[in-house]
C-alpha cells in the first residue's frame, strides 16, 4: 500500500515512469490530464466546467481540479494506494489533498522528484519536436516552459521536502535504470516510514 506523487519537469519522462512505478506497486497511476479528458469526454458537470477554461487555454481552477481528484481517489482501485501525476501543482492543492486523505485516515507516503539537467531536457524535447514535426517547440520556448514549471512547483516541493517525504531520483539515462532507481528510493522511504 503506497500513496505516491511523482513530479518532474517537462521532458523528464514523468508520465512513462509513473506507469512503470505504479505497475510495480500495483496501484493506479492517476494523471490529472486523463481525469480532465475523462470528465470532458463523459460530459460530466465538472467536465463541462473544466472545458470552459481548457478551451480558452487557461488553467482549470483549483476547486474543479480538487473535486475531480477527490472523486477519482474514491474509486475502488485507489483505496489501497495511488500514484498522482500532475497534482498537486499549488500549495492550495496540497492542503486539499491533505484534507481528502485525512478524511480516510490516510496520508501521503512519498513524493518522487525526477531531476534532469536542463540541457538534457532541451535536447529530449527538441528531438521529440523533430519526430512529431512540431516547429513551435524551439529551445527558447522550451526553456521558458521549464522556468514556469519551476516557478509553479517550487513551493510544492518545498512543503513536501519540509515533511521529509521527497526522494530525488536522477532522471537521466535509460528508462529501465531510472525506474529501478525510483522504485529502490520509494521502497527505502516506505521502509523507513514503517
Secondary structure by P-SEA (a helix, b strand, c coil): cccbbbbbccccaaaaaaaaaaaaaccccccaaaaaaaaaaaccaaaaaaaaaaaacccccaaaaaaaaaaaaacccccccbbbccccccaaaaaaaaaaaaaacccccbbbbbbbcaaaaaaaaaaaaaaaccccccaaaaaaaaaaaaaacaaaaaaaaaaccbbbbbccccaaaaaaaaaaaaaaaaaaac
